[in-house]
Amino acid sequence: MVDVLADLEQQIAKHAKIISEAENLISRIPQEKYRQLLTLRYLAGMSWSSISDEMGYQDRNSVYRAHGYALIEARKAKQKK
């Protein structure tokens, strides 16, 4: 049982580090709408439909397209590191 608990604590720490890195990267994206979209999707775990409704996109294709642009901006922010 002690080994399971130690492994669980290690996994939690690893997950917390990944979340922190994602938050840091997202915060460096200049465009607010892209930061919001990536936060809703990857940190809040929202569905595409929910994101579309929340952010006022007309349809899923619009949110998919914006997501692609957001990922481009995230890549740029990561390269500037």
Secondary structure, 3 states (H helix, E strand, C coil): CHHHHHHHHHHHHHHHHHHHHHHHHHHCCCCHHHHHHHHHHHHCCCCHHHHHHHHCCCCHHHHHHHHHHHHHHHHHHHHCC
